[in-house]
Amino acid sequence: MNDYIKSAQLLVEALPYIKKFHNKTIVIKYGGNAMINNELENAIIEDITLLKFVGINPIVIHGGGPDINSALDIYNIKSEFIDGLRKTTPQAMSIIQQVLAGKINKNIVGRLNQKGAKAIGLCGIDGNLITCRPLNEGLGCVGEVKGVNTKLLTKLTDDEYIPVIAPLGTDSEGNVYNINADTAACEIAKSLGAHKLMFVTNVKGVLDADENVIAEINEDRINDMIKNGSLSGGMIPKMESSLNAIKNGVKRVHIIDGHLLHCIILELFTDKGIGTMIKE
């Protein structure tokens, strides 16, 4: 009986948050490094499905780093990163497109639909969802987002669909670009005026010098941590994307550990949360 009472208490704790986020858009970036086993993936899928069923509009943007690395290794294409961004040759771009828009995207969509959700898979090429231009000549086929087709996303969410988006984009000439998934999620959140942007990743959050999770952080502290080297590699574009989102209308950004079962629910619907919340 005590277990039942605890379950009821958790539901009561979640109630004000469910009410607060009702009809709000929450953009979720699901990182490839958090897709490490079936149990964790299933918990993420259940969390996203639950959000939709309680009246929240989740939009999922996924990465795929480990799967991309494995596919590139098969073709003996070296993975090179510059400031956390993958250098992408035309040959690598073809493989990345197959992995992101094919294997990973459809796996997530299929699993959401199995839970009873109405998920639909997209990449930035579909319906000119994400238009872009080359970010930097030295990075090759890496794109900088110019625009997002919010009309398409709004139609889908209004019709009870969960859009699942692979971070690819296209320019006016039809060239396809690889887009950093964190950046893509940020641009989509900004364009929609999302209530929240969540990064489900392979880290606990932003850590202090003692490796404890920093529950809340702002721009000044983030900039200090970048300068002193406390933040580096892939965390730099993640932090830059987060600050960009906050400055452009997104209410809050969260970085949470995808290794914890039901991490999205724990962060959104409990008083303490589990990760780092970024605010102004």
Backbone as numpy.savetxt, mean C-alpha at the origin, in Angstrom:
# Nx Ny Nz CAx CAy CAz Cx Cy Cz
-16.66 -18.90 28.77 -17.49 -17.70 28.77 -16.62 -16.43 28.77
-15.48 -16.48 29.48 -14.60 -15.32 29.52 -14.09 -14.94 28.13
-13.82 -15.96 27.30 -13.37 -15.69 25.92 -14.46 -14.97 25.13
-15.71 -15.37 25.34 -16.81 -14.71 24.64 -16.94 -13.26 25.08
-16.76 -13.03 26.38 -16.85 -11.66 26.91 -15.74 -10.80 26.33
-14.51 -11.36 26.26 -13.40 -10.61 25.67 -13.66 -10.26 24.22
-14.26 -11.21 23.49 -14.60 -10.94 22.09 -15.62 -9.82 21.98
-16.60 -9.83 22.87 -17.61 -8.78 22.88 -17.00 -7.42 23.21
-16.05 -7.41 24.14 -15.39 -6.17 24.51 -14.58 -5.59 23.34
-13.95 -6.47 22.58 -13.20 -6.03 21.40 -14.13 -5.39 20.36
-15.30 -5.99 20.20 -16.27 -5.43 19.26 -16.76 -4.06 19.71
-16.97 -3.92 21.01 -17.40 -2.64 21.55 -16.31 -1.59 21.38
-15.04 -1.99 21.59 -13.92 -1.08 21.39 -13.83 -0.62 19.94
-14.17 -1.50 19.02 -14.08 -1.18 17.60 -15.21 -0.27 17.12
-16.33 -0.29 17.83 -17.54 0.40 17.37 -17.34 1.88 17.02
-16.72 2.70 17.90 -16.57 4.12 17.53 -15.68 4.33 16.31
-14.72 3.44 16.11 -13.85 3.57 14.94 -14.59 3.18 13.66
-15.42 2.14 13.75 -16.23 1.75 12.59 -17.16 2.90 12.20
-17.75 3.52 13.21 -18.63 4.67 12.95 -17.86 5.84 12.35
-16.67 6.11 12.88 -15.85 7.23 12.42 -15.40 7.07 10.98
-15.07 5.83 10.58 -14.52 5.59 9.25 -15.57 5.17 8.23
-16.84 5.13 8.63 -17.91 4.70 7.71 -17.95 5.61 6.48
-18.01 5.00 5.32 -18.03 5.71 4.02 -16.73 6.43 3.69
-15.70 6.23 4.49 -14.41 6.86 4.21 -13.57 5.93 3.33
-12.70 6.55 2.54 -11.78 5.78 1.70 -10.46 5.58 2.42
-10.03 4.34 2.47 -8.74 4.00 3.06 -7.90 3.29 2.00
-6.80 3.90 1.63 -5.90 3.32 0.64 -4.87 2.46 1.37
-4.75 1.21 0.95 -3.87 0.26 1.61 -2.79 -0.19 0.64
-1.54 0.10 0.98 -0.43 -0.41 0.20 0.04 -1.71 0.85
-0.11 -2.79 0.11 0.21 -4.12 0.60 1.56 -4.52 0.01
2.58 -4.53 0.83 3.93 -4.75 0.34 4.25 -6.19 0.04
5.05 -6.39 -1.01 5.44 -7.74 -1.38 6.16 -8.48 -0.28
6.93 -7.75 0.55 7.66 -8.39 1.64 6.75 -8.81 2.78
5.48 -8.39 2.75 4.52 -8.83 3.77 3.72 -10.04 3.28
3.96 -10.46 2.03 3.25 -11.61 1.46 4.12 -12.85 1.62
4.36 -13.25 2.87 5.39 -14.27 3.08 4.84 -15.66 3.37
3.59 -15.77 3.80 3.02 -17.10 3.98 1.50 -17.03 3.92
0.90 -18.19 3.77 -0.53 -18.26 3.53 -1.35 -17.72 4.69
-0.92 -18.00 5.93 -1.68 -17.55 7.10 -1.73 -16.03 7.18
-0.59 -15.38 6.97 -0.56 -13.91 7.03 -1.34 -13.30 5.88
-1.18 -13.85 4.70 -1.92 -13.33 3.54 -3.42 -13.46 3.77
-3.83 -14.61 4.33 -5.25 -14.82 4.57 -5.80 -13.82 5.57
-5.02 -13.49 6.61 -5.46 -12.52 7.60 -5.61 -11.12 6.98
-4.68 -10.74 6.12 -4.77 -9.45 5.43 -6.04 -9.40 4.57
-6.27 -10.47 3.83 -7.45 -10.54 2.96 -8.73 -10.44 3.79
-8.76 -11.11 4.93 -9.94 -11.05 5.80 -10.15 -9.63 6.34
-9.06 -8.97 6.72 -9.16 -7.60 7.22 -9.74 -6.66 6.16
-9.22 -6.75 4.94 -9.68 -5.87 3.86 -11.15 -6.13 3.55
-11.53 -7.41 3.54 -12.93 -7.77 3.29 -13.83 -7.21 4.38
-13.39 -7.33 5.63 -14.18 -6.82 6.74 -14.40 -5.31 6.62
-13.36 -4.58 6.22 -13.52 -3.13 6.06 -14.67 -2.82 5.12
-14.72 -3.53 4.01 -15.79 -3.27 3.03 -17.16 -3.61 3.60
-17.24 -4.70 4.34 -18.52 -5.15 4.88 -19.06 -4.24 5.97
-18.18 -3.44 6.64 -18.66 -2.52 7.67 -18.80 -1.09 7.12
-18.75 -0.94 5.81 -19.07 0.35 5.21 -17.89 1.25 4.91
-16.67 0.72 4.96 -15.47 1.48 4.61 -15.08 1.12 3.18
-14.46 2.05 2.47 -14.06 1.80 1.09 -12.54 1.58 0.98
-12.09 0.33 1.04 -10.67 0.08 0.88 -10.27 0.04 -0.59
-9.10 0.60 -0.89 -8.49 0.48 -2.21 -7.09 -0.05 -1.98
-6.73 -1.13 -2.66 -5.48 -1.83 -2.42 -4.50 -1.56 -3.55
-3.30 -1.14 -3.21 -2.18 -1.06 -4.15 -1.12 -2.01 -3.63
-0.69 -2.91 -4.48 0.25 -3.94 -4.01 1.62 -3.79 -4.64
2.62 -4.25 -3.90 3.95 -4.36 -4.43 4.18 -5.78 -4.91
5.45 -6.17 -4.93 5.76 -7.53 -5.37 7.24 -7.79 -5.45
8.01 -7.09 -4.62 9.46 -7.15 -4.69 10.05 -8.55 -4.72
9.74 -9.42 -3.76 10.34 -10.76 -3.76 10.02 -11.56 -5.01
8.78 -11.51 -5.47 8.40 -12.24 -6.68 9.09 -11.67 -7.91
9.23 -10.35 -7.95 9.94 -9.72 -9.07 11.41 -10.13 -9.06
12.03 -10.10 -7.89 13.43 -10.51 -7.79 13.63 -11.94 -8.29
12.72 -12.83 -7.88 12.83 -14.23 -8.29 12.68 -14.38 -9.80
11.72 -13.65 -10.37 11.50 -13.73 -11.82 12.69 -13.18 -12.59
13.25 -12.07 -12.12 14.40 -11.48 -12.80 15.62 -12.39 -12.69
15.77 -13.08 -11.57 16.89 -14.00 -11.39 16.84 -15.13 -12.43
15.63 -15.57 -12.75 15.49 -16.64 -13.73 16.09 -16.22 -15.08
15.96 -14.93 -15.41 16.47 -14.41 -16.67 17.85 -13.77 -16.51
18.47 -14.01 -15.36 19.81 -13.48 -15.07 19.88 -11.96 -15.21
18.80 -11.30 -14.76 18.77 -9.84 -14.75 19.02 -9.37 -13.32
20.09 -8.64 -13.15 20.47 -8.18 -11.82 19.50 -7.11 -11.32
19.11 -7.22 -10.05 18.26 -6.21 -9.42 19.14 -5.13 -8.81
18.98 -3.90 -9.28 19.77 -2.78 -8.79 18.84 -1.70 -8.27
19.15 -1.17 -7.10 18.31 -0.14 -6.49 19.11 1.13 -6.27
18.44 2.26 -6.55 19.03 3.58 -6.33 18.09 4.35 -5.43
18.53 4.67 -4.21 17.69 5.37 -3.22 16.36 4.66 -3.02
16.42 3.33 -2.97 15.22 2.55 -2.70 14.34 2.29 -3.90
14.72 2.79 -5.08 13.93 2.60 -6.30 14.63 1.61 -7.22
13.84 0.71 -7.82 14.40 -0.33 -8.67 14.74 0.23 -10.06
16.00 0.11 -10.46 16.39 0.47 -11.82 15.76 -0.53 -12.77
15.06 -0.03 -13.79 14.23 -0.90 -14.63 14.58 -0.75 -16.10
15.21 -1.77 -16.66 15.51 -1.78 -18.09 14.26 -2.21 -18.85
14.21 -1.97 -20.18 13.06 -2.44 -20.96 12.84 -3.95 -20.83
13.92 -4.73 -20.78 13.78 -6.17 -20.62 13.18 -6.51 -19.26
13.65 -5.84 -18.22 13.10 -6.08 -16.89 11.64 -5.62 -16.81
11.31 -4.52 -17.51 9.96 -3.98 -17.46 8.94 -5.01 -17.94
9.27 -5.75 -18.98 8.36 -6.77 -19.50 8.07 -7.84 -18.45
9.09 -8.25 -17.72 8.93 -9.28 -16.69 8.16 -8.72 -15.50
8.50 -7.51 -15.09 7.82 -6.86 -13.97 6.33 -6.72 -14.24
5.99 -6.35 -15.46 4.58 -6.21 -15.83 3.84 -7.54 -15.69
4.47 -8.61 -16.14 3.84 -9.93 -16.03 3.62 -10.32 -14.57
4.61 -10.07 -13.74 4.52 -10.48 -12.33 3.49 -9.65 -11.58
3.55 -8.31 -11.75 2.65 -7.43 -11.00 1.20 -7.54 -11.47
1.00 -7.31 -12.77 -0.37 -7.25 -13.30 -0.97 -8.64 -13.47
-0.13 -9.66 -13.54 -0.61 -11.01 -13.72 -0.68 -11.78 -12.43
0.43 -12.40 -12.07 0.47 -13.32 -10.94 -0.02 -12.70 -9.63
0.60 -11.62 -9.19 0.30 -11.08 -7.86 -1.09 -10.47 -7.81
-1.41 -9.64 -8.78 -2.69 -8.95 -8.79 -3.86 -9.93 -8.76
-3.80 -10.92 -9.63 -4.92 -11.86 -9.73 -5.01 -12.78 -8.52
-3.87 -13.04 -7.87 -3.90 -13.83 -6.65 -4.66 -13.09 -5.54
-4.38 -11.80 -5.39 -5.07 -11.01 -4.36 -6.55 -10.90 -4.66
-6.87 -10.62 -5.92 -8.28 -10.49 -6.33 -9.03 -11.79 -6.06
-8.43 -12.91 -6.45 -9.09 -14.20 -6.26 -9.35 -14.51 -4.80
-8.39 -14.18 -3.95 -8.55 -14.48 -2.53 -9.61 -13.58 -1.89
-9.67 -12.32 -2.29 -10.72 -11.44 -1.78 -12.10 -11.95 -2.21
-12.22 -12.36 -3.45 -13.51 -12.85 -3.92 -13.92 -14.13 -3.22
-12.96 -14.95 -2.85 -13.26 -16.17 -2.11 -13.87 -15.87 -0.74
-13.51 -14.70 -0.19 -14.06 -14.29 1.12 -15.43 -13.63 1.00
-15.91 -13.48 -0.23 -17.23 -12.88 -0.43 -17.19 -11.43 -0.84
-15.99 -10.86 -1.00 -15.87 -9.48 -1.46 -16.09 -9.41 -2.98
-16.26 -8.21 -3.48 -16.31 -7.97 -4.92 -15.03 -7.21 -5.28
-13.99 -7.96 -5.59 -12.70 -7.34 -5.92 -12.50 -7.34 -7.42
-11.82 -6.33 -7.90 -11.52 -6.25 -9.32 -10.07 -5.81 -9.50
-9.34 -6.52 -10.34 -7.93 -6.25 -10.53 -7.67 -5.24 -11.63
-6.79 -4.31 -11.36 -6.44 -3.26 -12.31 -4.93 -3.04 -12.26
-4.39 -2.48 -13.31 -3.08 -1.86 -13.22 -3.22 -0.45 -13.77
-2.19 0.37 -13.62 -2.30 1.76 -14.02 -2.56 1.97 -15.49
-2.34 0.93 -16.30 -2.59 1.04 -17.74 -4.09 1.02 -18.03
-4.86 0.27 -17.25 -6.30 0.10 -17.49 -7.04 1.41 -17.34
-7.75 1.80 -18.39 -8.54 3.03 -18.33 -7.71 4.26 -18.03
-6.42 4.23 -18.42 -5.52 5.33 -18.07 -5.62 5.67 -16.59
-5.65 4.61 -15.79 -5.80 4.82 -14.35 -4.66 5.65 -13.78
-3.43 5.34 -14.20 -2.27 6.12 -13.75 -1.48 6.57 -14.98
-1.42 7.85 -15.20 -0.60 8.39 -16.27 0.70 8.91 -15.66
1.78 8.75 -16.42 3.07 9.11 -15.85 4.05 9.54 -16.93
5.23 9.91 -16.47 6.35 10.27 -17.34 7.60 9.67 -16.71
8.70 9.60 -17.46 9.92 9.04 -16.87 10.36 9.86 -15.66
10.73 9.15 -14.60 11.15 9.83 -13.39 12.58 10.33 -13.49
13.45 9.47 -13.98 14.88 9.79 -14.03 15.53 8.90 -15.08
16.29 9.51 -15.95 16.90 8.74 -17.04 17.75 7.59 -16.52
18.42 7.80 -15.40 19.28 6.77 -14.84 18.54 5.57 -14.29
17.22 5.73 -14.04 16.41 4.63 -13.51 15.73 3.82 -14.59
15.83 4.28 -15.85 15.19 3.55 -16.94 13.68 3.71 -16.95
12.97 2.58 -17.03 11.51 2.61 -17.17 10.81 2.75 -15.82
11.20 3.74 -15.05 10.56 4.05 -13.78 9.76 5.33 -13.97
8.50 5.31 -13.59 7.62 6.42 -13.87 7.36 7.34 -12.70
7.12 8.60 -13.02 6.64 9.60 -12.06 5.17 9.86 -12.37
4.31 9.75 -11.38 2.87 9.88 -11.59 2.50 11.31 -11.96
1.75 11.46 -13.05 1.22 12.75 -13.47 -0.26 12.90 -13.11
-1.01 11.81 -13.19 -2.43 11.90 -12.92 -3.04 10.55 -12.58
-4.19 10.60 -11.90 -4.92 9.40 -11.50 -6.37 9.55 -11.94
-6.91 8.52 -12.55 -8.30 8.52 -13.00 -9.20 8.20 -11.80
-9.50 9.22 -11.02 -10.30 9.03 -9.81 -11.75 8.68 -10.14
-12.22 9.11 -11.30 -13.61 8.81 -11.69 -13.82 7.31 -11.77
-12.86 6.60 -12.34 -12.96 5.14 -12.44 -12.98 4.50 -11.06
-12.08 4.93 -10.18 -12.02 4.33 -8.85 -13.28 4.62 -8.04
-13.79 5.83 -8.16 -15.00 6.19 -7.43 -16.20 5.36 -7.90
-16.29 5.15 -9.21 -17.39 4.33 -9.73 -17.31 2.91 -9.18
-16.13 2.38 -9.11 -15.96 1.02 -8.63 -16.30 0.90 -7.14
-15.78 1.82 -6.33 -16.05 1.74 -4.89 -17.53 2.01 -4.59
-18.15 2.92 -5.34 -19.58 3.19 -5.16 -20.42 1.97 -5.51
-19.90 1.13 -6.40 -20.62 -0.08 -6.81 -20.18 -1.29 -5.99
-19.59 -1.02 -4.83 -19.23 -2.03 -3.83 -18.03 -2.89 -4.22
-17.25 -2.45 -5.20 -16.04 -3.19 -5.56 -14.86 -2.73 -4.71
-13.90 -3.64 -4.56 -12.61 -3.30 -3.97 -11.58 -3.29 -5.11
-11.12 -2.12 -5.54 -10.08 -2.08 -6.57 -8.76 -2.58 -6.01
-8.11 -3.45 -6.77 -6.77 -3.96 -6.43 -5.85 -3.56 -7.56
-4.86 -2.72 -7.27 -4.11 -2.03 -8.32 -2.64 -2.42 -8.32
-2.14 -2.82 -9.49 -0.71 -3.05 -9.70 -0.06 -1.72 -10.09
1.08 -1.36 -9.48 1.66 -0.03 -9.69 2.44 0.11 -11.00
1.70 0.12 -12.08 2.25 0.38 -13.40 1.54 1.60 -13.97
2.19 2.30 -14.87 1.57 3.47 -15.48 1.95 3.57 -16.94
1.32 4.49 -17.62 1.58 4.66 -19.04 1.65 6.14 -19.39
2.40 6.46 -20.44 2.47 7.85 -20.87 1.61 8.05 -22.12
1.65 9.24 -22.69 0.79 9.57 -23.82 1.13 8.78 -25.08
2.32 8.19 -25.11 2.74 7.40 -26.27 2.55 5.90 -26.05
1.97 5.53 -24.92 1.71 4.13 -24.65 2.85 3.36 -24.02
3.91 4.05 -23.66 5.02 3.38 -22.98 4.60 3.01 -21.55
5.07 1.86 -21.09 4.69 1.37 -19.76 5.85 1.58 -18.80
5.51 1.99 -17.57 6.52 2.30 -16.57 6.23 1.57 -15.27
7.29 1.20 -14.61 7.23 0.66 -13.25 7.19 1.84 -12.28
6.25 1.82 -11.35 6.11 2.91 -10.39 6.34 2.34 -8.99
7.13 3.03 -8.21 7.29 2.63 -6.82 5.91 2.52 -6.17
5.62 1.37 -5.57 4.27 1.12 -5.05 3.89 2.09 -3.94
4.87 2.47 -3.11 4.59 3.45 -2.06 4.15 4.78 -2.67
4.88 5.20 -3.70 4.56 6.46 -4.37 3.19 6.38 -5.05
2.92 5.27 -5.71 1.62 5.10 -6.37 0.48 5.18 -5.36
0.66 4.51 -4.22 -0.38 4.55 -3.18 -0.60 5.97 -2.68
0.49 6.70 -2.50 0.40 8.09 -2.05 -0.37 8.94 -3.05
-0.04 8.80 -4.33 -0.69 9.63 -5.35 -2.17 9.30 -5.48
-2.51 8.03 -5.35 -3.92 7.64 -5.41 -4.67 8.18 -4.20
-4.06 8.07 -3.02 -4.69 8.59 -1.80 -4.91 10.09 -1.90
-3.90 10.81 -2.37 -4.02 12.26 -2.53 -5.13 12.62 -3.51
-5.15 11.94 -4.64 -6.12 12.27 -5.68 -7.56 12.04 -5.22
-7.74 11.04 -4.38 -9.08 10.71 -3.88 -9.45 11.48 -2.62
-8.48 12.17 -2.02 -8.73 12.79 -0.72 -9.03 11.74 0.32
-8.26 10.65 0.31 -8.51 9.52 1.20 -8.40 9.93 2.66
-9.17 9.26 3.49 -9.12 9.54 4.92 -7.82 9.01 5.52
-7.39 7.86 5.05 -6.16 7.26 5.55 -5.39 6.58 4.42
-4.08 6.54 4.60 -3.18 5.76 3.76 -2.43 4.83 4.68
-2.47 3.52 4.38 -1.83 2.54 5.24 -0.79 1.76 4.43
0.42 1.65 5.00 1.47 0.83 4.41 1.59 -0.45 5.23
1.18 -1.58 4.63 1.35 -2.88 5.27 2.66 -3.44 4.76
3.64 -3.54 5.62 4.99 -3.83 5.17 5.65 -4.88 6.05
6.98 -4.98 5.94 7.70 -6.01 6.68 8.44 -5.44 7.88
8.08 -4.24 8.30 8.69 -3.63 9.49 7.60 -3.28 10.49
8.00 -3.15 11.75 7.03 -2.87 12.82 6.46 -1.47 12.73
7.20 -0.58 12.10 6.85 0.83 12.02 8.15 1.61 11.99
8.08 2.88 12.33 9.30 3.68 12.48 9.84 3.43 13.88
11.13 3.09 13.95 11.73 2.71 15.22 12.63 3.81 15.76
12.68 3.94 17.09 13.60 4.90 17.70 14.97 4.26 17.88
15.88 4.95 18.56 17.24 4.46 18.73 17.30 3.14 19.50
16.30 2.88 20.33 16.25 1.63 21.09 15.44 0.55 20.38
15.07 0.83 19.12 14.30 -0.09 18.28 12.90 -0.34 18.81
12.35 0.65 19.50 10.95 0.62 19.89 10.12 1.36 18.85
8.90 0.90 18.64 8.02 1.53 17.66 7.62 2.92 18.13
7.77 3.89 17.26 7.31 5.26 17.53 5.84 5.33 17.15
4.97 5.53 18.13 3.52 5.46 17.87 3.05 6.59 16.96
3.59 7.81 17.16 3.21 8.96 16.34 4.47 9.74 15.98
4.49 10.26 14.76 5.66 10.99 14.30 5.23 12.09 13.34
6.02 13.18 13.27 5.68 14.28 12.37 6.85 14.58 11.43
6.67 15.59 10.59 7.65 15.90 9.55 9.02 16.25 10.12
9.07 17.06 11.15 10.35 17.49 11.70 11.19 16.30 12.16
10.56 15.38 12.86 11.31 14.23 13.36 11.73 13.32 12.21
10.87 13.16 11.21 11.22 12.33 10.06 12.44 12.91 9.35
12.44 14.23 9.12 13.57 14.86 8.44 14.87 14.71 9.23
14.76 14.82 10.56 15.94 14.63 11.41 16.48 13.20 11.28
15.57 12.23 11.24 15.98 10.83 11.16 16.61 10.49 9.81
16.13 11.13 8.75 16.75 10.93 7.43 18.16 11.52 7.42
18.30 12.73 8.01 19.60 13.39 8.03 20.64 12.61 8.83
20.21 12.04 9.96 21.19 11.33 10.80 21.34 9.85 10.45
20.64 9.43 9.40 20.80 8.06 8.93 19.94 7.03 9.62
19.05 7.47 10.52 18.17 6.52 11.20 17.17 5.89 10.23
16.86 6.61 9.17 16.01 6.10 8.10 16.84 6.02 6.84
16.75 4.90 6.13 17.55 4.74 4.91 16.87 3.74 3.98
17.44 3.57 2.80 16.94 2.58 1.85 15.49 2.82 1.48
14.70 1.72 1.47 13.31 1.79 1.06 12.42 2.60 1.98
12.89 2.86 3.22 12.09 3.67 4.14 12.07 5.14 3.74
13.07 5.57 2.99 13.11 6.99 2.60 11.96 7.34 1.65
11.78 6.61 0.52 10.62 6.94 -0.32 9.30 6.73 0.40
9.26 5.78 1.35 8.02 5.56 2.11 7.70 6.79 2.97
8.70 7.32 3.63 8.50 8.51 4.46 8.18 9.75 3.61
8.90 9.88 2.50 8.64 11.02 1.61 7.22 10.95 1.06
6.79 9.75 0.69 5.42 9.57 0.20 4.40 9.90 1.29
4.71 9.49 2.51 3.79 9.74 3.63 3.63 11.24 3.89
4.73 11.96 3.92 4.67 13.40 4.15 3.96 14.11 3.00
4.22 13.66 1.79 3.55 14.22 0.62 2.04 14.05 0.74
1.62 12.87 1.20 0.19 12.61 1.36 -0.43 13.51 2.42
0.25 13.63 3.56 -0.26 14.45 4.65 -0.41 15.91 4.22
0.55 16.40 3.44 0.52 17.79 3.00 -0.54 18.05 1.94
-1.08 16.98 1.38 -2.04 17.13 0.29 -3.40 16.50 0.58
-3.81 16.57 1.85 -5.19 16.27 2.18 -5.49 14.94 2.82
-4.53 14.00 2.82 -4.77 12.73 3.50 -4.64 12.96 5.00
-5.63 12.51 5.74 -5.69 12.83 7.17 -4.55 12.20 7.98
-4.34 10.92 7.77 -3.33 10.19 8.53 -2.69 9.13 7.65
-1.43 8.85 7.93 -0.71 7.76 7.27 -0.23 6.80 8.35
-0.36 5.50 8.08 0.03 4.48 9.05 1.02 3.52 8.42
2.05 3.15 9.17 2.97 2.10 8.77 2.84 0.97 9.77
2.45 -0.22 9.28 2.16 -1.33 10.19 2.86 -2.60 9.72
3.01 -3.51 10.65 3.76 -4.75 10.43 2.85 -5.83 9.87
3.08 -6.20 8.61 2.28 -7.23 7.98 2.56 -8.63 8.49
3.53 -8.77 9.38 3.83 -10.08 9.97 2.90 -10.40 11.14
2.13 -9.40 11.59 1.17 -9.62 12.67 -0.20 -9.99 12.09
-0.78 -11.02 12.63 -2.10 -11.44 12.15 -3.12 -10.32 12.39
-3.90 -10.01 11.37 -4.97 -9.01 11.42 -4.44 -7.62 11.81
-3.30 -7.28 11.22 -2.64 -6.01 11.56 -3.49 -4.80 11.19
-4.25 -4.87 10.11 -5.07 -3.71 9.71 -6.16 -3.45 10.73
-6.82 -4.50 11.16 -7.88 -4.37 12.16 -7.31 -3.86 13.49
-6.17 -4.40 13.88 -5.55 -3.98 15.14 -5.16 -2.50 15.11
-4.70 -2.02 13.97 -4.31 -0.61 13.89 -5.52 0.32 13.83
-6.53 -0.07 13.08 -7.67 0.82 12.86 -8.71 0.79 13.98
-8.94 -0.38 14.57 -10.10 -0.55 15.42 -9.77 -0.77 16.90
-8.51 -0.54 17.29 -8.16 -0.64 18.71 -7.61 0.69 19.19
-7.71 0.92 20.48 -7.30 2.20 21.05 -5.80 2.43 20.95
-5.00 1.39 21.15 -3.54 1.55 21.16 -2.92 1.47 19.77
-3.50 0.66 18.88 -2.87 0.45 17.58 -1.60 -0.36 17.71
-0.92 -0.60 16.59 0.27 -1.45 16.63 1.48 -0.83 15.91
1.26 0.18 15.07 2.35 0.70 14.24 2.62 2.17 14.49
3.11 2.82 13.44 3.43 4.25 13.52 2.41 5.04 12.72
1.85 6.06 13.35 0.94 6.98 12.67 1.67 8.28 12.37
1.62 8.70 11.13 2.28 9.93 10.70 1.24 11.03 10.57
1.53 12.16 11.18 0.61 13.28 11.13 1.39 14.57 10.97
0.67 15.66 10.80 1.32 16.97 10.62 2.07 17.37 11.89
